[in-house]
Amino acid sequence: MSFVRRYWLGAVAILASGVVFLVPFAFIILTTFKDQKQSALRDFSWPDGNHLWSNILEVVTTRNWMLLTAFINSTILTVASVTLLVIFAAMVGFVLQRRKTRFNGLIEFLILAGLMIPPAVVPTIWLLQGIGLFGKLHGMILIEVAYGLPFSIILYRAFIATIPRELDEAAIIDGARPFDVFFRVILPLLWPVTVTNIVVQSVAVFNDFTNPLYYLPGNANATVQLTLYNFQSQFQTSYNLLFTNIALITIPPLLVFLFFNRQIVAGMTAGAVKG
Amino acid sequence: MAVMTETGTASAVPLPAMKRRSPYPGWFFLPAAIIYGVLFLLPTVASLYFSLTRWNLFSSTFIGFDNFAQFLREPFLIKGLVNTVIYAVVTSGLKVVLGLLLAVLLTSQIAARGYLRSVVFFPVLVSTVGVGITFTVLMHPTQGMINEGLALLGIKGPGWLVDPNLALFSVALVDVWKGVGLATVIYIAGIVAIPKDYYEAARIDGATSFQNFLYITLPLCRPATVTVIILSFIGGLRTFDLIWAMTRGGPGFASDTVASVIYKQYQAGFYGLSTAGNVVLFILIAVLVVPLTMLLNRREGHE
């Protein structure tokens, strides 16, 4: 490609991507700086003065610090479910890849089913109520684990296939118990795919809206995605506050994007191609 | 304790009574199997029964296939069914076309390649509800930025979300905006994996860049195409959060999908009907995706 054409095409692409992909984000950011009156115009204009701080203060303190509670809830939910997910999925991926039994076909079928079948909502609520986990944060954690397992297992199994079996055998000969073989020898070697898993699943759980909507009702339990939904009616005329809320809950994914872009892209493409 | 004695004595004397333990213990499946079995498989199986009942969580009356009959009789429920398929076809089709074009562009020697890849991919990570609310504001027929921008160009913008004929497609467009980054990234991985020799040989034969695309890139990134289609098709059939954030299925029932019907019937207390919706969605996915997967994979084997 010639020099001129390359830069001409680049310039067009940058301009188009700017209009299509950056303007919506610029709109969000500009609106967070505006006061209520100016934000009600909903136009793409420079804010008259800086109201960012007062907007943040109002969004965070409104409804009894609900956004703060929600951030705490979402953090607990994300950290706990991703921790369990990583450990349990790695254990399954390890044994599934190493040991060939007649159940492997069934297990693989169940994994694929989990990727495709939409969860049965009301029966799940009925079941959660039966075991006393409905509307509880720990119930929600287990739900996220259940729904995330198939994807994580697929990622782990593919990676474990690249680790030589001789390693397990050497550890066994040295007298390690199966438990130690996995947790002391194999699991540390899985670190790259563990990072990928953590990053991809954290974003998925943190951004999950549908499942907390069904299984975690009530303001005390709200997650950050639900605050947006709850505030949507309340802030109907206060676009500055609504968009400040959107901007605040976009910060964690933005940080993930800045620091783990490579892992997240690797994870999503690898998992996708295998799935 | 048995484990302790094994490690203690195994190195000294080989005990014939002790079977060699597998280093890959079956109980490693247990935690995952319990959580997955109880919280996912059990409700899925139970849904098959409850979809045949009138149900209020405390008592259920068996009514046979009435719920499903209702799904095929009530116009607004049929509408949801049809909309779901349209939505899945439109979003996955656009994601394939745009994702491939963007990926070709972003693997060429274009300036600011890294920046463009990031910009296209970032919306994938942003909250769907946040995106939905933002675009609801941008798509407002008179005060929205999109129509104001179009007015500057002398075009009268349509009523994106208030026109019943357009609402579903407007939501689908936003879905594509948010999801095309993932399709692009998958295609980039596919294109990068194509050996450079093919392009080298084509260059010697004097192929144009369009011929390169048509005869090398397109056939050889077929696995990526299969992945993008299947992934976005399933995602499209299951979609709920974006539709709920933008139109709540409205205006009227114009943009209802099966997933939003499930939620509405759940809210209204028709648990049996809601569960039947779940089973319908499950059947829809099975009926459409399984043959699609087989078709796409079979053709791949032929080449």
Interface residues (C-beta under 8 A of the other chain):
Chain A: M1 R6 Y7 L9 G10 A11 A13 I14 S17 G18 V20 F21 L22 V23 P24 F27 I28 L41 R42 D43 F44 L84 I87 F88 A89 M91 V92 F94 V95 L96 R98 R99 I107 L110 G114 L115 M116 I117 P118 P119 A120 V121 V122 P123 T124 I125 W126 L127 L128 Q129 I131 L142 I143 V145 A146 Y147 L149 I153 D168 E169 A171 I172 G175 A176 R177 P178 F179 V181 F182 V203 N207 F209 T210 L213 Y214 V224 Q225 L228 Y229 Q232 Y239 L242 F243 I246 I249 T250 P253 L254 V256 F257 N261 I264 V265 M268 T269 A272 V273 G275
Chain B: V3 E6 T7 A10 S11 R21 S22 P23 Y24 P25 G26 F28 F29 P31 A32 A33 I35 Y36 V38 L39 F40 L41 L42 P43 T44 A46 S47 F50 W55 L57 L105 S108 Q109 I110 A111 A112 Y115 L116 S118 V119 V120 F121 F122 P123 V124 L125 V126 S127 T128 V129 G130 V131 I133 T134 F135 V137 L138 H140 Q143 G144 M145 E148 W177 L182 V185 I186 I188 A189 P223 A224 T227 I230 L231 I234 R238 F240 D241 A245 A259 I262 Y263 Y266 Y271 S274 T275 N278 V279 L281 F282 I285 A286 V289
